Amino acid sequence: MYRAKLQEQLRARSTENTDSGCWEWQGQVSNSGRGRLKIYDEATDSNRTVSAEDASYIAFMGGIPDGSLVRQRCGNRLCINPEHLELFGL
């Protein structure tokens, strides 16, 4: 249930770039140029701030394993299209 709600929230706060296929985040942006938002963390039963790409990965793909990072293969820091996201191990 929560993942479906998060998916809706992410789609509502992004616009699709028809040339690149990127879903470009339109919400809050950090100093590093990446989207960010608060999500509910089931493990701690509290809210936490995460990057928009992390939130998208969680919403559409599932959890992010410890020691892994989410990155955009397209190179667009504001892209949250799950088809453009991949895990990168540390």
C-alpha angles and dihedrals in degrees: 000000000000093000091054091051091048090049090054092048092051094048091048091053096048137065124213118240101215093201097055102020089234119147098220116210114238099182131083116333125205125226088262090062096252126124118250139185143160119263134179113260109210092194093061098025090232142094122266136180116247136166116272090242091054090050091050092049091050093046098047105024108023135247126350111240118237111269094026131110130202118231137174115248088201092061093233107131091204096050116116098169104134089217088063096048128092138173118249117197122221 
